[in-house]
Amino acid sequence: MKLLPGCTEEYIRRHDHIWPELKDLLISSGVTDYTIFLDEETGTLFAVQKTGSATGSQDLGTQEVVRKWWAYMSDLMETHPDQSPVSTPLIKVFHMD
């Protein structure tokens, strides 16, 4: 995902106050760990999720609270016309156990 210039502090502030109903939905959908990293030089956001199921947060776009969160965050990051974040799937090339 890509953060717009000058939006780092607000992005962090909003995530520090993530809505309880959104957090509850993520947990009930199997997301057990969710971390977002920022490359400050490029504005690239990199999200890592551990899930207990075959789905993750990207599969919850039909849920009302997710769509509201997308709208809430749309002024801070690159989004599609439906306000979902523009994201690029990555290919795992290494994992060490």
Sequence and secondary structure as in RCSB ss.txt:
>XXXX:A:sequence
MKLLPGCTEEYIRRHDHIWPELKDLLISSGVTDYTIFLDEETGTLFAVQKTGSATGSQDLGTQEVVRKWWAYMSD
LMETHPDQSPVSTPLIKVFHMD
>XXXX:A:secstr
 BB TT HHHHHHHHHT  HHHHHHHHHTTEEEEEEEEETTTTEEEEEEEESSS  GGG TTSHHHHHHHHHHTT
TB B TTS B            
